[in-house]
C-alpha cells in the first residue's frame, strides 16, 4: 500500500523541489525532476481503500485501484515523461525559466497519475481538473507570447465545457446509486442510462478533443514541443480515452452508437485538417485528433487501450523528432519560422538519425505492416468488421468501416507529403546555410531512438502481421475482451490487413504525386487552391490557413461572445446594483452608528450626568446652610416657620 502513495507523490515532490530551487538552479531542477521520475517506475498489486469522511451514518470511501490497465498507464505515463524530460534537458537548455518548466511537467505527471490510480469518479474529477490546470500552465509557458496565452486560455475554457457534463454525470451516478466507485458502473440499470453515459462521455469529448470540442488541441502547439509530445502521447488527451475505457461497462447500445459516430466524425475531420497544414507541429496535432477519434471508435474496449499504447510511442517519437528539427533550425543563427515545412527540405542529409526515426514512427502512424500501428488499427477495424454480421445496425457499421478505411488513406496521404516536404528535395530557405544544421546530442537522440524502436511491430507481437498474437491481450486479461456476445472474441481476418494496407499504399501514392503542393481553402470564394512550395516568397513568414474555420467561428458566436457579453452585463450589474446597494448599506450603517453614538452620549449618558449635576448643586447649597453660623441657623428656622404658616393658612 505505501508503494502506491510513493508512485503518486514522487512527481509532486519533483514539482515542489523545482519551484523551491528557483531560477538560480535551472539545470539542477531538471535533473532533480528526472531523478524523482525514475523512482516512480515500479508496479504493485494492491487495491487500497480507506474511509475518507463520514456524514451522519454514511461513510464515504476513497481508494486506489491497481489492475492491469492501471499498470499499463503507470508505465506509459512515467516512461514517456522520463524520455520527454531527458529530451528537454537540451531542448530547453537556454530557457531562463527552466525550473518552472520542469516543475510544471512534474505537476502534470502527478495529476495524470491521480486519474490513473483512483477508483472513484469524484476523486478522478479532482485530478481531472489538475490536469487541466497543468496543461494551461505548460501551453502558456511562454506567457509573454500572446499566441501562447490565448491558446492556453482556449484549451482551459473549452475543456470546462465538457467537464461540466462530466461532473453532472458523476452527480447523476451518485444520486442514483449513492456512490461513485468504478465498480458500480458495471451494474448500472436505469431508464436514463443513455443520458448518464453521454454525460460521462462529455469528459472524453473535452479532454480527448472530440467533435465538436476539438479545435483547442492544434492551438496547444504554442507550448514547448516536448510538452506537445507529453500531452499527445501520455497525459491530457489520453485521459479522455482512459475515462472511456473505465466507464464503458455501463454503455448500452444507443450510447455506444452515438460514441462511434462522434469518433468517426472526429477521425475524418482531423485527417482533413492535417492535409491543409504547413506547420510541422500542427500537422501532427491534427493527426492526434484523428487518432483519438479512432481510439474512441474502439468504444472503450481492449482495442482502445491497445491503440492508446502503440500511438503513445510513435506519436511521442514524431513530436520529439519535430522538436529536434525545430531546435536545429532555431540554432542556425537566422530568425525565421522554424516550424513551417515549406521552409525546409533536404534535411535527411543533415539529420539522418532523425530522418530514420521520423520515417519509422510515420510508418507506424500510417498503419503499414511490420509496425505497431498496423496491429492496433487492424484490431479496431477487425472489431467493426466482425460486428457487421448479424446485427440490426448494418448501415452504421458499414459507414464506420468505410470511415476507418478513408481515414487510413488520408493519414498516409498527409504523412507522405510531410515527410517529403521536410526531408527530401532541396532546402528551401535561402536565408539559412544548410551546413549549419546538425543533429542534437545524445539527450535528444536517445529518447527518439527508443520511441522509434517501440514503434516496430515485433515489440508487440512476434508475428507483426497478426494483432491477435500480441502479448497485450494476455497482459490485459483483467479487462473485458471485445465481446460481441458472451462467447466470442475478435477473430483474425487476413482480409482486414490486406485491405487496410492497400488503403495506406493508395494514400502514400497520392501523397507522393502531390508532394510539392500545399493547399489552402478560400472561404471567400469557396474554392480549393494549390501552390507549389518552391514558389513561396522567403522574405515573409508564411501563414497557415485553417481549412475549416467555421468551428472556431461557431465557438466564438455560441460560447465566447455570449460569455463576454454576460461578463460585461455582470460588471455593470456589479457596479450599478451590487456596489450601489453595498455603498448605500454602508452609508446607512455609518448614519445609524453616528445616531446611536449621539443618543448614547446625549440621552443615555445625559440622564445620569444631569442627575449628578443637579445633585451636586443641591449638595453644594445644603452644605452652605450647615456652615456653623448661628445667625444663619436662626434665619433658616425663621424662613421655615414662615413657610409652615403659609401652608397652614392655605389649608384653612
NUSERO-157833 format. One record per residue (C-alpha): residue in three letters; x, y, z. Coordinates in steps of 0.2 Angstrom, whole numbers. Example, Ala and Ser with C-alpha at 12.3 -4.5 7.8 and 13.67 -1.06 7.14 Angstrom:
2
ATOM code     u     v     w
ATOM  ALA    62   -22    39
ATOM  SER    68    -5    36
//
This chain:
652
ATOM code     u     v     w
ATOM  UNK     0     0     0
ATOM  UNK    14    13     4
ATOM  UNK    21     9   -13
ATOM  UNK     5    17   -22
ATOM  UNK     7    33   -12
ATOM  UNK    26    33   -17
ATOM  UNK    21    31   -35
ATOM  UNK     8    45   -34
ATOM  UNK    18    58   -25
ATOM  UNK    36    57   -31
ATOM  UNK    32    68   -46
ATOM  UNK    24    80   -34
ATOM  UNK    40    81   -24
ATOM  UNK    49    85   -40
ATOM  UNK    37    99   -43
ATOM  UNK    40   106   -26
ATOM  UNK    58   104   -27
ATOM  UNK    59   113   -44
ATOM  UNK    49   128   -38
ATOM  UNK    59   129   -22
ATOM  UNK    76   129   -31
ATOM  UNK    70   143   -42
ATOM  UNK    78   151   -57
ATOM  UNK    96   151   -50
ATOM  UNK    96   132   -51
ATOM  UNK    88   129   -68
ATOM  UNK    99   114   -73
ATOM  UNK    98   106   -56
ATOM  UNK    79   107   -56
ATOM  UNK    79    97   -72
ATOM  UNK    90    83   -66
ATOM  UNK    80    83   -49
ATOM  UNK    64    80   -58
ATOM  UNK    72    67   -69
ATOM  UNK    78    58   -53
ATOM  UNK    61    58   -44
ATOM  UNK    53    52   -60
ATOM  UNK    65    37   -62
ATOM  UNK    60    32   -44
ATOM  UNK    42    30   -50
ATOM  UNK    44    16   -62
ATOM  UNK    38     2   -51
ATOM  UNK    22    -9   -50
ATOM  UNK    11   -16   -37
ATOM  UNK    -4   -27   -35
ATOM  UNK   -14   -18   -22
ATOM  UNK   -31   -10   -20
ATOM  UNK   -30     2    -6
ATOM  UNK   -47     8     1
ATOM  UNK   -49    19    16
ATOM  UNK   -63    30    24
ATOM  UNK   -62    47    18
ATOM  UNK   -75    56    28
ATOM  UNK   -92    52    37
ATOM  UNK  -109    62    36
ATOM  UNK  -121    56    49
ATOM  UNK  -120    37    47
ATOM  UNK  -114    37    29
ATOM  UNK   -96    33    26
ATOM  UNK   -88    40    10
ATOM  UNK   -73    29     4
ATOM  UNK   -58    33    -7
ATOM  UNK   -46    21   -14
ATOM  UNK   -33    17   -27
ATOM  UNK   -37     4   -40
ATOM  UNK   -21    -6   -46
ATOM  UNK   -26   -18   -60
ATOM  UNK   -18   -22   -77
ATOM  UNK   -25    -6   -85
ATOM  UNK   -18     4   -71
ATOM  UNK    -1    -4   -73
ATOM  UNK     0    -1   -91
ATOM  UNK    -5    18   -89
ATOM  UNK     8    20   -75
ATOM  UNK    22    13   -85
ATOM  UNK    17    23  -101
ATOM  UNK    15    39   -92
ATOM  UNK    31    38   -82
ATOM  UNK    41    31   -96
ATOM  UNK    35    44  -109
ATOM  UNK    38    58   -96
ATOM  UNK    55    52   -92
ATOM  UNK    60    52  -111
ATOM  UNK    52    70  -113
ATOM  UNK    62    76   -98
ATOM  UNK    78    69  -105
ATOM  UNK    75    77  -122
ATOM  UNK    70    94  -113
ATOM  UNK    87    95  -104
ATOM  UNK    94   100  -121
ATOM  UNK    79   107  -130
ATOM  UNK    75   120  -116
ATOM  UNK    93   122  -110
ATOM  UNK    94   141  -114
ATOM  UNK    77   145  -107
ATOM  UNK    79   156   -91
ATOM  UNK    63   148   -83
ATOM  UNK    69   130   -84
ATOM  UNK    65   127   -66
ATOM  UNK    47   132   -69
ATOM  UNK    46   121   -84
ATOM  UNK    51   106   -75
ATOM  UNK    41   109   -60
ATOM  UNK    25   111   -71
ATOM  UNK    30    95   -80
ATOM  UNK    31    85   -63
ATOM  UNK    14    93   -58
ATOM  UNK     7    87   -75
ATOM  UNK    13    69   -72
ATOM  UNK     7    69   -54
ATOM  UNK   -11    75   -60
ATOM  UNK   -12    61   -73
ATOM  UNK    -6    48   -61
ATOM  UNK   -20    53   -49
ATOM  UNK   -33    50   -63
ATOM  UNK   -25    33   -67
ATOM  UNK   -24    26   -49
ATOM  UNK   -40    32   -41
ATOM  UNK   -55    20   -41
ATOM  UNK   -68    34   -38
ATOM  UNK   -76    46   -50
ATOM  UNK   -76    61   -38
ATOM  UNK   -58    60   -34
ATOM  UNK   -54    57   -53
ATOM  UNK   -63    73   -56
ATOM  UNK   -52    82   -44
ATOM  UNK   -36    76   -53
ATOM  UNK   -45    79   -69
ATOM  UNK   -45    97   -66
ATOM  UNK   -27    97   -60
ATOM  UNK   -23    90   -77
ATOM  UNK   -32   105   -85
ATOM  UNK   -23   117   -74
ATOM  UNK    -6   109   -78
ATOM  UNK   -10   110   -97
ATOM  UNK   -14   128   -95
ATOM  UNK     2   132   -87
ATOM  UNK    13   122  -100
ATOM  UNK     4   128  -115
ATOM  UNK     5   146  -109
ATOM  UNK    23   143  -103
ATOM  UNK    30   157  -114
ATOM  UNK    17   169  -107
ATOM  UNK    25   184  -115
ATOM  UNK    20   177  -132
ATOM  UNK     1   182  -135
ATOM  UNK    -2   167  -145
ATOM  UNK     3   156  -131
ATOM  UNK    -8   164  -118
ATOM  UNK   -23   164  -130
ATOM  UNK   -20   145  -134
ATOM  UNK   -19   141  -115
ATOM  UNK   -35   150  -111
ATOM  UNK   -44   142  -126
ATOM  UNK   -39   125  -120
ATOM  UNK   -43   128  -102
ATOM  UNK   -61   136  -106
ATOM  UNK   -66   123  -119
ATOM  UNK   -62   109  -108
ATOM  UNK   -73   117   -95
ATOM  UNK   -87   115  -107
ATOM  UNK   -85    96  -107
ATOM  UNK   -81    95   -89
ATOM  UNK   -97   102   -84
ATOM  UNK  -106    87   -92
ATOM  UNK   -94    75   -84
ATOM  UNK   -97    82   -67
ATOM  UNK  -116    82   -70
ATOM  UNK  -114    63   -75
ATOM  UNK  -105    60   -59
ATOM  UNK  -118    68   -49
ATOM  UNK  -131    58   -58
ATOM  UNK  -122    41   -54
ATOM  UNK  -120    46   -36
ATOM  UNK  -139    52   -33
ATOM  UNK  -144    36   -41
ATOM  UNK  -133    23   -33
ATOM  UNK  -126    33   -18
ATOM  UNK  -108    31   -23
ATOM  UNK   -96    34   -37
ATOM  UNK   -84    19   -37
ATOM  UNK   -79    12   -53
ATOM  UNK   -86    -5   -48
ATOM  UNK  -103     2   -48
ATOM  UNK  -103     6   -66
ATOM  UNK  -104   -12   -71
ATOM  UNK  -121   -14   -64
ATOM  UNK  -130     2   -68
ATOM  UNK  -148     0   -73
ATOM  UNK  -159    15   -76
ATOM  UNK  -171    22   -89
ATOM  UNK  -159    36   -91
ATOM  UNK  -144    25   -94
ATOM  UNK  -140    33  -111
ATOM  UNK  -141    50  -104
ATOM  UNK  -129    45   -90
ATOM  UNK  -117    38  -102
ATOM  UNK  -116    53  -113
ATOM  UNK  -114    65   -99
ATOM  UNK   -99    55   -93
ATOM  UNK   -93    54  -111
ATOM  UNK   -93    73  -111
ATOM  UNK   -77    72  -101
ATOM  UNK   -69    62  -115
ATOM  UNK   -75    74  -128
ATOM  UNK   -66    88  -120
ATOM  UNK   -50    80  -114
ATOM  UNK   -48    70  -130
ATOM  UNK   -53    84  -142
ATOM  UNK   -68    75  -150
ATOM  UNK   -80    84  -161
ATOM  UNK   -86    97  -158
ATOM  UNK   -73   102  -144
ATOM  UNK   -58    98  -155
ATOM  UNK   -51   114  -160
ATOM  UNK   -41   118  -144
ATOM  UNK   -28   104  -147
ATOM  UNK   -20   112  -163
ATOM  UNK   -18   129  -154
ATOM  UNK   -10   120  -140
ATOM  UNK     6   119  -151
ATOM  UNK    11   136  -145
ATOM  UNK    19   127  -130
ATOM  UNK    36   120  -130
ATOM  UNK    37   105  -142
ATOM  UNK    42    92  -128
ATOM  UNK    26    97  -119
ATOM  UNK    16    93  -135
ATOM  UNK    24    76  -135
ATOM  UNK    18    73  -117
ATOM  UNK     1    80  -120
ATOM  UNK    -2    70  -136
ATOM  UNK     6    53  -130
ATOM  UNK     3    51  -112
ATOM  UNK    -6    64  -102
ATOM  UNK   -20    75  -106
ATOM  UNK   -28    69  -122
ATOM  UNK   -26    51  -117
ATOM  UNK   -35    54  -101
ATOM  UNK   -52    55  -110
ATOM  UNK   -49    39  -119
ATOM  UNK   -44    31  -102
ATOM  UNK   -60    38   -94
ATOM  UNK   -70    30  -109
ATOM  UNK   -62    13  -105
ATOM  UNK   -66    14   -87
ATOM  UNK   -84    19   -89
ATOM  UNK   -88     8  -105
ATOM  UNK   -95    -6   -95
ATOM  UNK  -111     4   -92
ATOM  UNK  -113     9  -110
ATOM  UNK  -128     2  -119
ATOM  UNK  -131     0  -137
ATOM  UNK  -138    18  -140
ATOM  UNK  -124    27  -131
ATOM  UNK  -111    16  -140
ATOM  UNK  -118    21  -157
ATOM  UNK  -118    39  -153
ATOM  UNK  -100    37  -147
ATOM  UNK   -95    28  -163
ATOM  UNK  -102    42  -173
ATOM  UNK   -93    56  -164
ATOM  UNK   -77    46  -165
ATOM  UNK   -79    43  -184
ATOM  UNK   -83    62  -187
ATOM  UNK   -68    67  -177
ATOM  UNK   -56    54  -185
ATOM  UNK   -61    61  -203
ATOM  UNK   -61    79  -198
ATOM  UNK   -43    78  -190
ATOM  UNK   -37    69  -206
ATOM  UNK   -44    83  -217
ATOM  UNK   -37    97  -206
ATOM  UNK   -20    89  -207
ATOM  UNK   -19    90  -226
ATOM  UNK   -20   109  -226
ATOM  UNK    -7   112  -213
ATOM  UNK    11   119  -217
ATOM  UNK    16   119  -198
ATOM  UNK    25   103  -194
ATOM  UNK    18   103  -176
ATOM  UNK     0   107  -181
ATOM  UNK     0    93  -194
ATOM  UNK     5    81  -180
ATOM  UNK    -8    89  -169
ATOM  UNK   -22    86  -181
ATOM  UNK   -16    69  -183
ATOM  UNK   -18    66  -165
ATOM  UNK   -36    72  -166
ATOM  UNK   -39    59  -180
ATOM  UNK   -31    45  -170
ATOM  UNK   -40    49  -154
ATOM  UNK   -56    48  -164
ATOM  UNK   -50    30  -169
ATOM  UNK   -47    26  -151
ATOM  UNK   -65    32  -147
ATOM  UNK   -71    20  -161
ATOM  UNK   -64     6  -150
ATOM  UNK   -79    10  -139
ATOM  UNK   -68     9  -123
ATOM  UNK   -64   -10  -126
ATOM  UNK   -47   -18  -126
ATOM  UNK   -43   -11  -144
ATOM  UNK   -45     7  -137
ATOM  UNK   -31     3  -124
ATOM  UNK   -21    -6  -137
ATOM  UNK   -21     8  -149
ATOM  UNK   -18    21  -135
ATOM  UNK    -2    11  -131
ATOM  UNK     5    10  -148
ATOM  UNK     0    28  -153
ATOM  UNK     9    34  -137
ATOM  UNK    26    28  -143
ATOM  UNK    25    33  -162
ATOM  UNK    17    50  -159
ATOM  UNK    29    55  -145
ATOM  UNK    43    50  -157
ATOM  UNK    36    61  -170
ATOM  UNK    34    76  -159
ATOM  UNK    51    74  -152
ATOM  UNK    58    72  -170
ATOM  UNK    49    88  -174
ATOM  UNK    57    96  -159
ATOM  UNK    74    90  -164
ATOM  UNK    71    98  -182
ATOM  UNK    64   114  -174
ATOM  UNK    79   115  -162
ATOM  UNK    92   113  -176
ATOM  UNK    84   126  -187
ATOM  UNK    82   138  -172
ATOM  UNK   101   137  -169
ATOM  UNK   106   142  -186
ATOM  UNK   108   160  -181
ATOM  UNK    95   166  -193
ATOM  UNK    77   170  -187
ATOM  UNK    63   163  -197
ATOM  UNK    48   152  -194
ATOM  UNK    57   135  -190
ATOM  UNK    40   126  -189
ATOM  UNK    35   129  -207
ATOM  UNK    38   114  -218
ATOM  UNK    38   125  -234
ATOM  UNK    55   132  -227
ATOM  UNK    63   115  -225
ATOM  UNK    68   101  -237
ATOM  UNK    83    90  -239
ATOM  UNK    86    88  -221
ATOM  UNK    88    69  -222
ATOM  UNK   106    73  -227
ATOM  UNK   110    84  -212
ATOM  UNK    99    74  -199
ATOM  UNK   100    56  -205
ATOM  UNK    96    49  -187
ATOM  UNK    81    60  -185
ATOM  UNK    75    56  -203
ATOM  UNK    76    37  -200
ATOM  UNK    67    38  -183
ATOM  UNK    54    50  -191
ATOM  UNK    51    38  -205
ATOM  UNK    49    23  -193
ATOM  UNK    36    32  -182
ATOM  UNK    27    39  -198
ATOM  UNK    25    21  -205
ATOM  UNK    18    16  -188
ATOM  UNK     6    30  -189
ATOM  UNK     1    25  -207
ATOM  UNK    -3     8  -201
ATOM  UNK    10    -1  -213
ATOM  UNK    14   -19  -209
ATOM  UNK    28   -23  -198
ATOM  UNK    25    -8  -187
ATOM  UNK    15    -6  -171
ATOM  UNK     1     5  -179
ATOM  UNK    -4    -9  -191
ATOM  UNK    -8   -21  -176
ATOM  UNK   -19    -9  -166
ATOM  UNK   -28    -1  -181
ATOM  UNK   -32   -18  -188
ATOM  UNK   -38   -23  -171
ATOM  UNK   -51    -9  -171
ATOM  UNK   -55   -12  -189
ATOM  UNK   -57   -30  -186
ATOM  UNK   -69   -27  -172
ATOM  UNK   -81   -17  -183
ATOM  UNK   -79   -30  -197
ATOM  UNK   -84   -44  -185
ATOM  UNK   -99   -34  -178
ATOM  UNK  -106   -31  -196
ATOM  UNK  -114   -48  -197
ATOM  UNK  -130   -52  -188
ATOM  UNK  -134   -35  -182
ATOM  UNK  -148   -23  -185
ATOM  UNK  -136    -8  -187
ATOM  UNK  -128   -14  -204
ATOM  UNK  -128     4  -211
ATOM  UNK  -120    11  -196
ATOM  UNK  -107    -2  -196
ATOM  UNK  -103    -1  -214
ATOM  UNK  -102    18  -213
ATOM  UNK   -89    16  -198
ATOM  UNK   -79     3  -208
ATOM  UNK   -79    15  -223
ATOM  UNK   -74    30  -212
ATOM  UNK   -59    20  -205
ATOM  UNK   -53    15  -222
ATOM  UNK   -54    33  -228
ATOM  UNK   -45    39  -213
ATOM  UNK   -31    27  -217
ATOM  UNK   -30    34  -234
ATOM  UNK   -29    52  -228
ATOM  UNK   -17    48  -214
ATOM  UNK    -5    40  -227
ATOM  UNK    -8    55  -239
ATOM  UNK    -3    69  -227
ATOM  UNK    11    60  -219
ATOM  UNK    19    56  -235
ATOM  UNK    18    74  -240
ATOM  UNK    25    80  -224
ATOM  UNK    40    68  -225
ATOM  UNK    44    74  -242
ATOM  UNK    42    92  -238
ATOM  UNK    54    90  -223
ATOM  UNK    67    78  -228
ATOM  UNK    68    77  -247
ATOM  UNK    71    89  -261
ATOM  UNK    81   104  -259
ATOM  UNK    82   115  -244
ATOM  UNK    70   130  -247
ATOM  UNK    76   144  -236
ATOM  UNK    89   155  -244
ATOM  UNK    92   164  -228
ATOM  UNK   100   149  -219
ATOM  UNK   116   140  -223
ATOM  UNK   111   122  -223
ATOM  UNK   129   117  -217
ATOM  UNK   125   125  -200
ATOM  UNK   111   112  -197
ATOM  UNK   116    97  -187
ATOM  UNK   109    83  -175
ATOM  UNK   106    86  -157
ATOM  UNK   116    77  -143
ATOM  UNK   113    61  -135
ATOM  UNK    99    69  -124
ATOM  UNK    89    71  -140
ATOM  UNK    94    55  -149
ATOM  UNK    91    43  -135
ATOM  UNK    73    47  -132
ATOM  UNK    69    47  -151
ATOM  UNK    79    31  -154
ATOM  UNK    70    22  -140
ATOM  UNK    52    28  -146
ATOM  UNK    57    23  -164
ATOM  UNK    61     5  -159
ATOM  UNK    45     4  -149
ATOM  UNK    35     9  -165
ATOM  UNK    41    -8  -173
ATOM  UNK    28   -22  -173
ATOM  UNK    40   -35  -166
ATOM  UNK    39   -26  -150
ATOM  UNK    21   -30  -148
ATOM  UNK    20   -47  -157
ATOM  UNK    32   -60  -163
ATOM  UNK    21   -61  -178
ATOM  UNK    20   -42  -183
ATOM  UNK     6   -46  -196
ATOM  UNK    -6   -53  -183
ATOM  UNK   -14   -42  -170
ATOM  UNK   -21   -57  -161
ATOM  UNK    -4   -64  -157
ATOM  UNK     1   -49  -147
ATOM  UNK     6   -51  -129
ATOM  UNK    -5   -36  -125
ATOM  UNK   -21   -47  -124
ATOM  UNK   -13   -58  -111
ATOM  UNK    -7   -44  -101
ATOM  UNK   -24   -35  -102
ATOM  UNK   -34   -51   -96
ATOM  UNK   -41   -42   -81
ATOM  UNK   -51   -30   -93
ATOM  UNK   -65   -37  -103
ATOM  UNK   -62   -44  -120
ATOM  UNK   -70   -36  -135
ATOM  UNK   -86   -46  -134
ATOM  UNK   -99   -47  -147
ATOM  UNK  -108   -59  -137
ATOM  UNK  -104   -69  -121
ATOM  UNK   -93   -82  -130
ATOM  UNK   -84   -74  -144
ATOM  UNK   -69   -63  -146
ATOM  UNK   -61   -55  -161
ATOM  UNK   -55   -67  -174
ATOM  UNK   -41   -65  -186
ATOM  UNK   -46   -59  -203
ATOM  UNK   -32   -58  -216
ATOM  UNK   -43   -48  -227
ATOM  UNK   -43   -34  -214
ATOM  UNK   -24   -32  -215
ATOM  UNK   -24   -33  -234
ATOM  UNK   -37   -20  -237
ATOM  UNK   -30    -8  -224
ATOM  UNK   -13   -10  -231
ATOM  UNK   -20    -7  -248
ATOM  UNK   -28     9  -242
ATOM  UNK   -12    15  -234
ATOM  UNK    -2    12  -251
ATOM  UNK   -15    22  -260
ATOM  UNK   -13    36  -248
ATOM  UNK     6    35  -250
ATOM  UNK     4    36  -269
ATOM  UNK    -7    51  -269
ATOM  UNK     4    60  -256
ATOM  UNK    19    57  -267
ATOM  UNK    10    63  -283
ATOM  UNK     6    80  -273
ATOM  UNK    22    81  -264
ATOM  UNK    27    98  -270
ATOM  UNK    10   106  -267
ATOM  UNK     2   115  -252
ATOM  UNK   -17   118  -250
ATOM  UNK   -27   132  -243
ATOM  UNK   -46   134  -243
ATOM  UNK   -53   151  -248
ATOM  UNK   -69   153  -239
ATOM  UNK   -72   170  -248
ATOM  UNK   -75   161  -264
ATOM  UNK   -77   143  -258
ATOM  UNK   -63   136  -269
ATOM  UNK   -49   125  -265
ATOM  UNK   -32   132  -271
ATOM  UNK   -15   124  -273
ATOM  UNK     3   132  -273
ATOM  UNK    20   125  -277
ATOM  UNK    31   125  -262
ATOM  UNK    46   131  -272
ATOM  UNK    37   147  -277
ATOM  UNK    34   153  -259
ATOM  UNK    42   170  -255
ATOM  UNK    55   168  -242
ATOM  UNK    55   186  -237
ATOM  UNK    40   184  -226
ATOM  UNK    34   171  -213
ATOM  UNK    20   161  -221
ATOM  UNK     3   159  -213
ATOM  UNK    -6   143  -212
ATOM  UNK   -25   144  -217
ATOM  UNK   -37   135  -206
ATOM  UNK   -46   123  -218
ATOM  UNK   -62   124  -209
ATOM  UNK   -63   140  -198
ATOM  UNK   -81   139  -196
ATOM  UNK   -80   128  -180
ATOM  UNK   -69   142  -171
ATOM  UNK   -82   155  -178
ATOM  UNK   -96   144  -170
ATOM  UNK   -87   144  -153
ATOM  UNK   -85   162  -155
ATOM  UNK  -103   166  -158
ATOM  UNK  -110   152  -146
ATOM  UNK   -98   152  -132
ATOM  UNK   -85   166  -132
ATOM  UNK   -96   181  -137
ATOM  UNK  -111   177  -126
ATOM  UNK   -98   174  -112
ATOM  UNK   -90   191  -115
ATOM  UNK  -107   200  -116
ATOM  UNK  -113   191  -100
ATOM  UNK   -97   197   -91
ATOM  UNK  -100   215   -97
ATOM  UNK  -118   214   -91
ATOM  UNK  -112   206   -74
ATOM  UNK   -99   220   -72
ATOM  UNK  -112   234   -75
ATOM  UNK  -124   225   -63
ATOM  UNK  -110   223   -50
ATOM  UNK  -106   242   -52
ATOM  UNK  -123   249   -53
ATOM  UNK  -133   237   -42
ATOM  UNK  -122   227   -31
ATOM  UNK  -109   240   -27
ATOM  UNK  -123   254   -26
ATOM  UNK  -133   243   -13
ATOM  UNK  -117   239    -3
ATOM  UNK  -112   258    -3
ATOM  UNK  -130   263     2
ATOM  UNK  -130   250    16
ATOM  UNK  -113   256    22
ATOM  UNK  -118   274    22
ATOM  UNK  -134   269    31
ATOM  UNK  -124   259    44
ATOM  UNK  -112   275    47
ATOM  UNK  -128   286    49
ATOM  UNK  -136   274    62
ATOM  UNK  -119   272    71
ATOM  UNK  -117   291    72
ATOM  UNK  -135   292    78
ATOM  UNK  -133   279    91
ATOM  UNK  -117   287    97
ATOM  UNK  -126   304    99
ATOM  UNK  -141   296   108
ATOM  UNK  -129   286   119
ATOM  UNK  -119   302   123
ATOM  UNK  -134   314   125
ATOM  UNK  -148   304   131
ATOM  UNK  -141   288   139
ATOM  UNK  -126   296   147
ATOM  UNK  -135   313   148
ATOM  UNK  -148   307   161
ATOM  UNK  -136   301   174
ATOM  UNK  -124   315   171
ATOM  UNK  -139   328   173
ATOM  UNK  -145   320   189
ATOM  UNK  -127   320   196
ATOM  UNK  -125   339   191
ATOM  UNK  -142   344   200
ATOM  UNK  -137   333   215
ATOM  UNK  -121   342   216
ATOM  UNK  -129   359   216
ATOM  UNK  -142   354   230
ATOM  UNK  -127   346   240
ATOM  UNK  -117   362   237
ATOM  UNK  -132   373   243
ATOM  UNK  -136   361   258
ATOM  UNK  -118   362   263
ATOM  UNK  -118   381   264
ATOM  UNK  -133   380   276
ATOM  UNK  -123   369   288
ATOM  UNK  -109   381   289
ATOM  UNK  -109   383   308
ATOM  UNK  -115   401   309
ATOM  UNK  -129   404   322
ATOM  UNK  -137   419   313
ATOM  UNK  -139   408   298
ATOM  UNK  -147   394   308
ATOM  UNK  -160   407   315
ATOM  UNK  -163   414   298
ATOM  UNK  -167   397   291
ATOM  UNK  -178   392   306
ATOM  UNK  -187   409   304
ATOM  UNK  -190   405   285
ATOM  UNK  -195   388   289
ATOM  UNK  -208   394   302
ATOM  UNK  -215   407   289
ATOM  UNK  -216   393   276
ATOM  UNK  -226   382   288
ATOM  UNK  -238   396   292
ATOM  UNK  -241   399   274
ATOM  UNK  -245   381   271
ATOM  UNK  -257   381   286
ATOM  UNK  -266   396   280
ATOM  UNK  -268   389   263
ATOM  UNK  -275   373   270
ATOM  UNK  -288   383   280
//
